[in-house]
């Protein structure tokens, strides 16, 4: 093998052994999971707040009659 062929083979081996891309994918999956959890909590709390303000509004309207 010539020097350039050995150099190319070394580059290919290093490319396949590099795991930095896997770390980025893992961080992306973690961020996606956290986003789903936040959306779920916000939707649940939002629905509860709407119900609470509706009850308060109804009671205020009935108190003025």
N, CA, C and O atoms as a Tripos MOL2 file, in Angstrom:
@<TRIPOS>MOLECULE
protein
  260   259    65     0     0
PROTEIN
NO_CHARGES

@<TRIPOS>ATOM
      1 N           0.8310   -1.1870    0.0000 N.3       1 UNK1
      2 CA          0.0000    0.0000    0.0000 C.3       1 UNK1
      3 C           0.8740    1.2480    0.0000 C.2       1 UNK1
      4 O           1.9320    1.2940    0.6280 O.2       1 UNK1
      5 N           0.4170    2.2150   -0.6950 N.am      2 UNK2
      6 CA          1.1610    3.4730   -0.7160 C.3       2 UNK2
      7 C           0.7650    4.3150    0.4950 C.2       2 UNK2
      8 O          -0.1820    3.9920    1.2110 O.2       2 UNK2
      9 N           1.4950    5.3790    0.7050 N.am      3 UNK3
     10 CA          1.2510    6.2570    1.8460 C.3       3 UNK3
     11 C          -0.1460    6.8730    1.7960 C.2       3 UNK3
     12 O          -0.8090    6.9870    2.8270 O.2       3 UNK3
     13 N          -0.5890    7.2640    0.6240 N.am      4 UNK4
     14 CA         -1.9000    7.8950    0.5110 C.3       4 UNK4
     15 C          -3.0170    6.8910    0.7800 C.2       4 UNK4
     16 O          -4.0400    7.2520    1.3630 O.2       4 UNK4
     17 N          -2.8390    5.6440    0.3660 N.am      5 UNK5
     18 CA         -3.8480    4.6300    0.6370 C.3       5 UNK5
     19 C          -3.9360    4.3470    2.1350 C.2       5 UNK5
     20 O          -5.0330    4.2060    2.6760 O.2       5 UNK5
     21 N          -2.7870    4.2630    2.8060 N.am      6 UNK6
     22 CA         -2.7910    4.0660    4.2560 C.3       6 UNK6
     23 C          -3.4450    5.2500    4.9510 C.2       6 UNK6
     24 O          -4.1920    5.0780    5.9140 O.2       6 UNK6
     25 N          -3.1690    6.4260    4.4710 N.am      7 UNK7
     26 CA         -3.7560    7.6250    5.0500 C.3       7 UNK7
     27 C          -5.2720    7.6290    4.8820 C.2       7 UNK7
     28 O          -6.0060    8.0060    5.7950 O.2       7 UNK7
     29 N          -5.7280    7.2090    3.7160 N.am      8 UNK8
     30 CA         -7.1710    7.1500    3.4570 C.3       8 UNK8
     31 C          -7.8330    6.1090    4.3430 C.2       8 UNK8
     32 O          -8.9060    6.3560    4.8950 O.2       8 UNK8
     33 N          -7.2080    4.9520    4.4830 N.am      9 UNK9
     34 CA         -7.7550    3.8960    5.3340 C.3       9 UNK9
     35 C          -7.8520    4.3620    6.7890 C.2       9 UNK9
     36 O          -8.8310    4.0750    7.4780 O.2       9 UNK9
     37 N          -6.8230    5.0850    7.2480 N.am     10 UNK10
     38 CA         -6.8340    5.6100    8.6100 C.3      10 UNK10
     39 C          -7.9760    6.6040    8.7800 C.2      10 UNK10
     40 O          -8.6520    6.6020    9.8080 O.2      10 UNK10
     41 N          -8.1910    7.4420    7.7900 N.am     11 UNK11
     42 CA         -9.2790    8.4190    7.8480 C.3      11 UNK11
     43 C         -10.6370    7.7270    7.9140 C.2      11 UNK11
     44 O         -11.5190    8.1500    8.6610 O.2      11 UNK11
     45 N         -10.8010    6.6640    7.1310 N.am     12 UNK12
     46 CA        -12.0640    5.9230    7.1300 C.3      12 UNK12
     47 C         -12.2910    5.2680    8.4890 C.2      12 UNK12
     48 O         -13.4010    5.3130    9.0200 O.2      12 UNK12
     49 N         -11.2420    4.6570    9.0580 N.am     13 UNK13
     50 CA        -11.3640    4.0420   10.3890 C.3      13 UNK13
     51 C         -11.7350    5.0730   11.4380 C.2      13 UNK13
     52 O         -12.5990    4.8190   12.2770 O.2      13 UNK13
     53 N         -11.1000    6.2210   11.4030 N.am     14 UNK14
     54 CA        -11.3970    7.2810   12.3720 C.3      14 UNK14
     55 C         -12.8370    7.7710   12.2310 C.2      14 UNK14
     56 O         -13.5030    8.0700   13.2220 O.2      14 UNK14
     57 N         -13.3050    7.8490   10.9890 N.am     15 UNK15
     58 CA        -14.6760    8.2880   10.7520 C.3      15 UNK15
     59 C         -15.6730    7.3290   11.3970 C.2      15 UNK15
     60 O         -16.6250    7.7640   12.0440 O.2      15 UNK15
     61 N         -15.4580    6.0300   11.2220 N.am     16 UNK16
     62 CA        -16.3870    5.0520   11.7730 C.3      16 UNK16
     63 C         -16.2750    4.9190   13.2880 C.2      16 UNK16
     64 O         -17.2250    4.4710   13.9300 O.2      16 UNK16
     65 N         -15.1600    5.2900   13.8670 N.am     17 UNK17
     66 CA        -14.9870    5.2170   15.3120 C.3      17 UNK17
     67 C         -15.4580    6.4850   16.0300 C.2      17 UNK17
     68 O         -15.6060    6.4900   17.2520 O.2      17 UNK17
     69 N         -15.6900    7.5470   15.2760 N.am     18 UNK18
     70 CA        -16.1110    8.8210   15.8650 C.3      18 UNK18
     71 C         -17.5460    8.7090   16.3590 C.2      18 UNK18
     72 O         -18.4380    8.3510   15.5900 O.2      18 UNK18
     73 N         -17.7790    9.0090   17.6300 N.am     19 UNK19
     74 CA        -19.1050    8.9000   18.2250 C.3      19 UNK19
     75 C         -19.6960   10.2510   18.5930 C.2      19 UNK19
     76 O         -20.6970   10.2940   19.3090 O.2      19 UNK19
     77 N         -19.1300   11.3410   18.1400 N.am     20 UNK20
     78 CA        -19.6320   12.6610   18.5260 C.3      20 UNK20
     79 C         -21.0280   12.9170   17.9690 C.2      20 UNK20
     80 O         -21.8140   13.6140   18.6110 O.2      20 UNK20
     81 N         -21.3580   12.3870   16.8160 N.am     21 UNK21
     82 CA        -22.6950   12.5570   16.2520 C.3      21 UNK21
     83 C         -23.7540   11.8660   17.0900 C.2      21 UNK21
     84 O         -24.8710   12.3680   17.2180 O.2      21 UNK21
     85 N         -23.4140   10.7200   17.6620 N.am     22 UNK22
     86 CA        -24.3540    9.9960   18.5120 C.3      22 UNK22
     87 C         -24.7090   10.8160   19.7430 C.2      22 UNK22
     88 O         -25.8500   10.7780   20.2030 O.2      22 UNK22
     89 N         -23.7600   11.5450   20.2730 N.am     23 UNK23
     90 CA        -24.0310   12.3850   21.4380 C.3      23 UNK23
     91 C         -25.0230   13.4830   21.0850 C.2      23 UNK23
     92 O         -25.9180   13.7760   21.8780 O.2      23 UNK23
     93 N         -24.8890   14.0850   19.9320 N.am     24 UNK24
     94 CA        -25.8190   15.1330   19.5060 C.3      24 UNK24
     95 C         -27.2260   14.5680   19.3470 C.2      24 UNK24
     96 O         -28.2010   15.2260   19.7080 O.2      24 UNK24
     97 N         -27.3380   13.3650   18.8150 N.am     25 UNK25
     98 CA        -28.6500   12.7400   18.6620 C.3      25 UNK25
     99 C         -29.2680   12.4620   20.0240 C.2      25 UNK25
    100 O         -30.4690   12.6600   20.2090 O.2      25 UNK25
    101 N         -28.4730   12.0100   20.9680 N.am     26 UNK26
    102 CA        -28.9840   11.7460   22.3120 C.3      26 UNK26
    103 C         -29.5020   13.0260   22.9580 C.2      26 UNK26
    104 O         -30.5690   13.0230   23.5720 O.2      26 UNK26
    105 N         -28.7550   14.1160   22.8220 N.am     27 UNK27
    106 CA        -29.2220   15.3920   23.3740 C.3      27 UNK27
    107 C         -30.5180   15.8330   22.6940 C.2      27 UNK27
    108 O         -31.4020   16.3880   23.3460 O.2      27 UNK27
    109 N         -30.6320   15.5940   21.4130 N.am     28 UNK28
    110 CA        -31.8610   15.9340   20.7000 C.3      28 UNK28
    111 C         -33.0520   15.1420   21.2030 C.2      28 UNK28
    112 O         -34.1450   15.6890   21.3500 O.2      28 UNK28
    113 N         -32.8500   13.8540   21.4690 N.am     29 UNK29
    114 CA        -33.9330   13.0250   21.9980 C.3      29 UNK29
    115 C         -34.3430   13.4720   23.4000 C.2      29 UNK29
    116 O         -35.5290   13.4760   23.7300 O.2      29 UNK29
    117 N         -33.3750   13.8460   24.2150 N.am     30 UNK30
    118 CA        -33.6860   14.3370   25.5610 C.3      30 UNK30
    119 C         -34.4880   15.6280   25.4660 C.2      30 UNK30
    120 O         -35.4810   15.7960   26.1750 O.2      30 UNK30
    121 N         -34.0660   16.5400   24.5940 N.am     31 UNK31
    122 CA        -34.7840   17.8100   24.4290 C.3      31 UNK31
    123 C         -36.2140   17.5700   23.9400 C.2      31 UNK31
    124 O         -37.1440   18.2420   24.3860 O.2      31 UNK31
    125 N         -36.3880   16.6240   23.0350 N.am     32 UNK32
    126 CA        -37.7270   16.3090   22.5280 C.3      32 UNK32
    127 C         -38.6060   15.7520   23.6450 C.2      32 UNK32
    128 O         -39.7770   16.1160   23.7500 O.2      32 UNK32
    129 N         -38.0540   14.8770   24.4760 N.am     33 UNK33
    130 CA        -38.8180   14.3260   25.6000 C.3      33 UNK33
    131 C         -39.2280   15.3940   26.5990 C.2      33 UNK33
    132 O         -40.3570   15.3860   27.0910 O.2      33 UNK33
    133 N         -38.3300   16.3020   26.8970 N.am     34 UNK34
    134 CA        -38.6480   17.3900   27.8260 C.3      34 UNK34
    135 C         -39.7280   18.2890   27.2230 C.2      34 UNK34
    136 O         -40.6240   18.7420   27.9350 O.2      34 UNK34
    137 N         -39.6510   18.5460   25.9300 N.am     35 UNK35
    138 CA        -40.6530   19.3790   25.2620 C.3      35 UNK35
    139 C         -42.0380   18.7500   25.3520 C.2      35 UNK35
    140 O         -43.0210   19.4410   25.6210 O.2      35 UNK35
    141 N         -42.1160   17.4580   25.1300 N.am     36 UNK36
    142 CA        -43.4070   16.7630   25.2180 C.3      36 UNK36
    143 C         -43.9690   16.8610   26.6320 C.2      36 UNK36
    144 O         -45.1670   17.0800   26.8100 O.2      36 UNK36
    145 N         -43.1150   16.7000   27.6320 N.am     37 UNK37
    146 CA        -43.5710   16.7980   29.0230 C.3      37 UNK37
    147 C         -44.0820   18.2000   29.3340 C.2      37 UNK37
    148 O         -45.1200   18.3500   29.9790 O.2      37 UNK37
    149 N         -43.3710   19.2210   28.8870 N.am     38 UNK38
    150 CA        -43.7960   20.6070   29.1400 C.3      38 UNK38
    151 C         -45.1310   20.8900   28.4580 C.2      38 UNK38
    152 O         -46.0120   21.5060   29.0600 O.2      38 UNK38
    153 N         -45.2930   20.4520   27.2200 N.am     39 UNK39
    154 CA        -46.5550   20.6770   26.5030 C.3      39 UNK39
    155 C         -47.7120   19.9980   27.2190 C.2      39 UNK39
    156 O         -48.7960   20.5710   27.3250 O.2      39 UNK39
    157 N         -47.4940   18.7860   27.7090 N.am     40 UNK40
    158 CA        -48.5470   18.0650   28.4240 C.3      40 UNK40
    159 C         -48.9550   18.8040   29.6880 C.2      40 UNK40
    160 O         -50.1460   18.9540   29.9620 O.2      40 UNK40
    161 N         -47.9760   19.2680   30.4630 N.am     41 UNK41
    162 CA        -48.2710   19.9810   31.7070 C.3      41 UNK41
    163 C         -48.9940   21.2910   31.4190 C.2      41 UNK41
    164 O         -49.9650   21.6260   32.0970 O.2      41 UNK41
    165 N         -48.5290   22.0330   30.4200 N.am     42 UNK42
    166 CA        -49.1580   23.3160   30.0890 C.3      42 UNK42
    167 C         -50.6010   23.1130   29.6320 C.2      42 UNK42
    168 O         -51.4800   23.8820   30.0190 O.2      42 UNK42
    169 N         -50.8540   22.1040   28.8260 N.am     43 UNK43
    170 CA        -52.2290   21.8430   28.3890 C.3      43 UNK43
    171 C         -53.1330   21.4770   29.5590 C.2      43 UNK43
    172 O         -54.2770   21.9280   29.6180 O.2      43 UNK43
    173 N         -52.6400   20.6720   30.4820 N.am     44 UNK44
    174 CA        -53.4320   20.2780   31.6450 C.3      44 UNK44
    175 C         -53.7140   21.4680   32.5520 C.2      44 UNK44
    176 O         -54.8540   21.6820   32.9640 O.2      44 UNK44
    177 N         -52.6890   22.2350   32.8610 N.am     45 UNK45
    178 CA        -52.8580   23.4040   33.7370 C.3      45 UNK45
    179 C         -53.7270   24.4510   33.0490 C.2      45 UNK45
    180 O         -54.5360   25.1120   33.7010 O.2      45 UNK45
    181 N         -53.5650   24.6040   31.7500 N.am     46 UNK46
    182 CA        -54.3660   25.5710   31.0000 C.3      46 UNK46
    183 C         -55.8430   25.2460   31.0710 C.2      46 UNK46
    184 O         -56.6660   26.1400   31.2650 O.2      46 UNK46
    185 N         -56.1890   23.9820   30.9160 N.am     47 UNK47
    186 CA        -57.5950   23.5670   30.9950 C.3      47 UNK47
    187 C         -58.1440   23.8130   32.3960 C.2      47 UNK47
    188 O         -59.2880   24.2440   32.5450 O.2      47 UNK47
    189 N         -57.3460   23.5460   33.4180 N.am     48 UNK48
    190 CA        -57.7840   23.7920   34.7920 C.3      48 UNK48
    191 C         -57.9910   25.2820   35.0490 C.2      48 UNK48
    192 O         -58.9340   25.6650   35.7410 O.2      48 UNK48
    193 N         -57.1240   26.1160   34.5030 N.am     49 UNK49
    194 CA        -57.2700   27.5680   34.6750 C.3      49 UNK49
    195 C         -58.5240   28.0840   33.9860 C.2      49 UNK49
    196 O         -59.2130   28.9460   34.5300 O.2      49 UNK49
    197 N         -58.8270   27.5820   32.8170 N.am     50 UNK50
    198 CA        -60.0440   27.9970   32.1130 C.3      50 UNK50
    199 C         -61.2640   27.6500   32.9560 C.2      50 UNK50
    200 O         -62.1710   28.4690   33.0970 O.2      50 UNK50
    201 N         -61.2940   26.4530   33.5110 N.am     51 UNK51
    202 CA        -62.4210   26.0490   34.3600 C.3      51 UNK51
    203 C         -62.5280   26.9350   35.5910 C.2      51 UNK51
    204 O         -63.6320   27.3300   35.9680 O.2      51 UNK51
    205 N         -61.4170   27.2530   36.2170 N.am     52 UNK52
    206 CA        -61.4260   28.0860   37.4190 C.3      52 UNK52
    207 C         -61.9540   29.4810   37.1030 C.2      52 UNK52
    208 O         -62.8120   29.9890   37.8250 O.2      52 UNK52
    209 N         -61.4610   30.1050   36.0440 N.am     53 UNK53
    210 CA        -61.9170   31.4510   35.6940 C.3      53 UNK53
    211 C         -63.3760   31.4530   35.2450 C.2      53 UNK53
    212 O         -64.0800   32.4400   35.4630 O.2      53 UNK53
    213 N         -63.8380   30.3870   34.6340 N.am     54 UNK54
    214 CA        -65.2540   30.2840   34.2550 C.3      54 UNK54
    215 C         -66.1300   30.2360   35.4990 C.2      54 UNK54
    216 O         -67.1700   30.8920   35.5480 O.2      54 UNK54
    217 N         -65.7220   29.4700   36.5040 N.am     55 UNK55
    218 CA        -66.4850   29.3960   37.7560 C.3      55 UNK55
    219 C         -66.5190   30.7500   38.4540 C.2      55 UNK55
    220 O         -67.5700   31.1800   38.9300 O.2      55 UNK55
    221 N         -65.3780   31.4190   38.5170 N.am     56 UNK56
    222 CA        -65.3100   32.7310   39.1670 C.3      56 UNK56
    223 C         -66.1970   33.7250   38.4230 C.2      56 UNK56
    224 O         -66.9260   34.4930   39.0510 O.2      56 UNK56
    225 N         -66.1420   33.7190   37.1070 N.am     57 UNK57
    226 CA        -66.9570   34.6240   36.3020 C.3      57 UNK57
    227 C         -68.4380   34.3680   36.5250 C.2      57 UNK57
    228 O         -69.2240   35.3050   36.6590 O.2      57 UNK57
    229 N         -68.8100   33.1110   36.5640 N.am     58 UNK58
    230 CA        -70.2190   32.7540   36.7920 C.3      58 UNK58
    231 C         -70.6890   33.2260   38.1600 C.2      58 UNK58
    232 O         -71.7830   33.7750   38.2940 O.2      58 UNK58
    233 N         -69.8570   33.0110   39.1720 N.am     59 UNK59
    234 CA        -70.2210   33.4310   40.5280 C.3      59 UNK59
    235 C         -70.3130   34.9520   40.6320 C.2      59 UNK59
    236 O         -71.1790   35.4680   41.3390 O.2      59 UNK59
    237 N         -69.4470   35.6650   39.9500 N.am     60 UNK60
    238 CA        -69.5090   37.1290   39.9760 C.3      60 UNK60
    239 C         -70.7450   37.6380   39.2720 C.2      60 UNK60
    240 O         -71.3490   38.6110   39.7220 O.2      60 UNK60
    241 N         -71.1390   37.0040   38.1710 N.am     61 UNK61
    242 CA        -72.3520   37.4060   37.4650 C.3      61 UNK61
    243 C         -73.5730   37.1230   38.3110 C.2      61 UNK61
    244 O         -74.4990   37.9340   38.3310 O.2      61 UNK61
    245 N         -73.6070   36.0040   39.0090 N.am     62 UNK62
    246 CA        -74.7620   35.6480   39.8460 C.3      62 UNK62
    247 C         -74.8140   36.5170   41.1000 C.2      62 UNK62
    248 O         -75.9030   36.7670   41.6180 O.2      62 UNK62
    249 N         -73.6920   36.9760   41.5940 N.am     63 UNK63
    250 CA        -73.6830   37.8090   42.8170 C.3      63 UNK63
    251 C         -74.2800   39.1710   42.5510 C.2      63 UNK63
    252 O         -74.8180   39.7820   43.4750 O.2      63 UNK63
    253 N         -74.2130   39.6710   41.3490 N.am     64 UNK64
    254 CA        -74.7460   40.9940   41.0250 C.3      64 UNK64
    255 C         -76.2370   41.0050   40.7840 C.2      64 UNK64
    256 O         -76.8110   42.0770   40.5940 O.2      64 UNK64
    257 N         -76.8790   39.8700   40.7850 N.am     65 UNK65
    258 CA        -78.3360   39.7950   40.4900 C.3      65 UNK65
    259 C         -79.1670   39.9080   41.7160 C.2      65 UNK65
    260 O         -80.3950   39.8630   41.6350 O.2      65 UNK65
@<TRIPOS>BOND
     1     1     2 1
     2     2     3 1
     3     3     4 2
     4     3     5 am
     5     5     6 1
     6     6     7 1
     7     7     8 2
     8     7     9 am
     9     9    10 1
    10    10    11 1
    11    11    12 2
    12    11    13 am
    13    13    14 1
    14    14    15 1
    15    15    16 2
    16    15    17 am
    17    17    18 1
    18    18    19 1
    19    19    20 2
    20    19    21 am
    21    21    22 1
    22    22    23 1
    23    23    24 2
    24    23    25 am
    25    25    26 1
    26    26    27 1
    27    27    28 2
    28    27    29 am
    29    29    30 1
    30    30    31 1
    31    31    32 2
    32    31    33 am
    33    33    34 1
    34    34    35 1
    35    35    36 2
    36    35    37 am
    37    37    38 1
    38    38    39 1
    39    39    40 2
    40    39    41 am
    41    41    42 1
    42    42    43 1
    43    43    44 2
    44    43    45 am
    45    45    46 1
    46    46    47 1
    47    47    48 2
    48    47    49 am
    49    49    50 1
    50    50    51 1
    51    51    52 2
    52    51    53 am
    53    53    54 1
    54    54    55 1
    55    55    56 2
    56    55    57 am
    57    57    58 1
    58    58    59 1
    59    59    60 2
    60    59    61 am
    61    61    62 1
    62    62    63 1
    63    63    64 2
    64    63    65 am
    65    65    66 1
    66    66    67 1
    67    67    68 2
    68    67    69 am
    69    69    70 1
    70    70    71 1
    71    71    72 2
    72    71    73 am
    73    73    74 1
    74    74    75 1
    75    75    76 2
    76    75    77 am
    77    77    78 1
    78    78    79 1
    79    79    80 2
    80    79    81 am
    81    81    82 1
    82    82    83 1
    83    83    84 2
    84    83    85 am
    85    85    86 1
    86    86    87 1
    87    87    88 2
    88    87    89 am
    89    89    90 1
    90    90    91 1
    91    91    92 2
    92    91    93 am
    93    93    94 1
    94    94    95 1
    95    95    96 2
    96    95    97 am
    97    97    98 1
    98    98    99 1
    99    99   100 2
   100    99   101 am
   101   101   102 1
   102   102   103 1
   103   103   104 2
   104   103   105 am
   105   105   106 1
   106   106   107 1
   107   107   108 2
   108   107   109 am
   109   109   110 1
   110   110   111 1
   111   111   112 2
   112   111   113 am
   113   113   114 1
   114   114   115 1
   115   115   116 2
   116   115   117 am
   117   117   118 1
   118   118   119 1
   119   119   120 2
   120   119   121 am
   121   121   122 1
   122   122   123 1
   123   123   124 2
   124   123   125 am
   125   125   126 1
   126   126   127 1
   127   127   128 2
   128   127   129 am
   129   129   130 1
   130   130   131 1
   131   131   132 2
   132   131   133 am
   133   133   134 1
   134   134   135 1
   135   135   136 2
   136   135   137 am
   137   137   138 1
   138   138   139 1
   139   139   140 2
   140   139   141 am
   141   141   142 1
   142   142   143 1
   143   143   144 2
   144   143   145 am
   145   145   146 1
   146   146   147 1
   147   147   148 2
   148   147   149 am
   149   149   150 1
   150   150   151 1
   151   151   152 2
   152   151   153 am
   153   153   154 1
   154   154   155 1
   155   155   156 2
   156   155   157 am
   157   157   158 1
   158   158   159 1
   159   159   160 2
   160   159   161 am
   161   161   162 1
   162   162   163 1
   163   163   164 2
   164   163   165 am
   165   165   166 1
   166   166   167 1
   167   167   168 2
   168   167   169 am
   169   169   170 1
   170   170   171 1
   171   171   172 2
   172   171   173 am
   173   173   174 1
   174   174   175 1
   175   175   176 2
   176   175   177 am
   177   177   178 1
   178   178   179 1
   179   179   180 2
   180   179   181 am
   181   181   182 1
   182   182   183 1
   183   183   184 2
   184   183   185 am
   185   185   186 1
   186   186   187 1
   187   187   188 2
   188   187   189 am
   189   189   190 1
   190   190   191 1
   191   191   192 2
   192   191   193 am
   193   193   194 1
   194   194   195 1
   195   195   196 2
   196   195   197 am
   197   197   198 1
   198   198   199 1
   199   199   200 2
   200   199   201 am
   201   201   202 1
   202   202   203 1
   203   203   204 2
   204   203   205 am
   205   205   206 1
   206   206   207 1
   207   207   208 2
   208   207   209 am
   209   209   210 1
   210   210   211 1
   211   211   212 2
   212   211   213 am
   213   213   214 1
   214   214   215 1
   215   215   216 2
   216   215   217 am
   217   217   218 1
   218   218   219 1
   219   219   220 2
   220   219   221 am
   221   221   222 1
   222   222   223 1
   223   223   224 2
   224   223   225 am
   225   225   226 1
   226   226   227 1
   227   227   228 2
   228   227   229 am
   229   229   230 1
   230   230   231 1
   231   231   232 2
   232   231   233 am
   233   233   234 1
   234   234   235 1
   235   235   236 2
   236   235   237 am
   237   237   238 1
   238   238   239 1
   239   239   240 2
   240   239   241 am
   241   241   242 1
   242   242   243 1
   243   243   244 2
   244   243   245 am
   245   245   246 1
   246   246   247 1
   247   247   248 2
   248   247   249 am
   249   249   250 1
   250   250   251 1
   251   251   252 2
   252   251   253 am
   253   253   254 1
   254   254   255 1
   255   255   256 2
   256   255   257 am
   257   257   258 1
   258   258   259 1
   259   259   260 2
@<TRIPOS>SUBSTRUCTURE
     1 UNK1         2 RESIDUE 1 A UNK
     2 UNK2         6 RESIDUE 1 A UNK
     3 UNK3        10 RESIDUE 1 A UNK
     4 UNK4        14 RESIDUE 1 A UNK
     5 UNK5        18 RESIDUE 1 A UNK
     6 UNK6        22 RESIDUE 1 A UNK
     7 UNK7        26 RESIDUE 1 A UNK
     8 UNK8        30 RESIDUE 1 A UNK
     9 UNK9        34 RESIDUE 1 A UNK
    10 UNK10       38 RESIDUE 1 A UNK
    11 UNK11       42 RESIDUE 1 A UNK
    12 UNK12       46 RESIDUE 1 A UNK
    13 UNK13       50 RESIDUE 1 A UNK
    14 UNK14       54 RESIDUE 1 A UNK
    15 UNK15       58 RESIDUE 1 A UNK
    16 UNK16       62 RESIDUE 1 A UNK
    17 UNK17       66 RESIDUE 1 A UNK
    18 UNK18       70 RESIDUE 1 A UNK
    19 UNK19       74 RESIDUE 1 A UNK
    20 UNK20       78 RESIDUE 1 A UNK
    21 UNK21       82 RESIDUE 1 A UNK
    22 UNK22       86 RESIDUE 1 A UNK
    23 UNK23       90 RESIDUE 1 A UNK
    24 UNK24       94 RESIDUE 1 A UNK
    25 UNK25       98 RESIDUE 1 A UNK
    26 UNK26      102 RESIDUE 1 A UNK
    27 UNK27      106 RESIDUE 1 A UNK
    28 UNK28      110 RESIDUE 1 A UNK
    29 UNK29      114 RESIDUE 1 A UNK
    30 UNK30      118 RESIDUE 1 A UNK
    31 UNK31      122 RESIDUE 1 A UNK
    32 UNK32      126 RESIDUE 1 A UNK
    33 UNK33      130 RESIDUE 1 A UNK
    34 UNK34      134 RESIDUE 1 A UNK
    35 UNK35      138 RESIDUE 1 A UNK
    36 UNK36      142 RESIDUE 1 A UNK
    37 UNK37      146 RESIDUE 1 A UNK
    38 UNK38      150 RESIDUE 1 A UNK
    39 UNK39      154 RESIDUE 1 A UNK
    40 UNK40      158 RESIDUE 1 A UNK
    41 UNK41      162 RESIDUE 1 A UNK
    42 UNK42      166 RESIDUE 1 A UNK
    43 UNK43      170 RESIDUE 1 A UNK
    44 UNK44      174 RESIDUE 1 A UNK
    45 UNK45      178 RESIDUE 1 A UNK
    46 UNK46      182 RESIDUE 1 A UNK
    47 UNK47      186 RESIDUE 1 A UNK
    48 UNK48      190 RESIDUE 1 A UNK
    49 UNK49      194 RESIDUE 1 A UNK
    50 UNK50      198 RESIDUE 1 A UNK
    51 UNK51      202 RESIDUE 1 A UNK
    52 UNK52      206 RESIDUE 1 A UNK
    53 UNK53      210 RESIDUE 1 A UNK
    54 UNK54      214 RESIDUE 1 A UNK
    55 UNK55      218 RESIDUE 1 A UNK
    56 UNK56      222 RESIDUE 1 A UNK
    57 UNK57      226 RESIDUE 1 A UNK
    58 UNK58      230 RESIDUE 1 A UNK
    59 UNK59      234 RESIDUE 1 A UNK
    60 UNK60      238 RESIDUE 1 A UNK
    61 UNK61      242 RESIDUE 1 A UNK
    62 UNK62      246 RESIDUE 1 A UNK
    63 UNK63      250 RESIDUE 1 A UNK
    64 UNK64      254 RESIDUE 1 A UNK
    65 UNK65      258 RESIDUE 1 A UNK
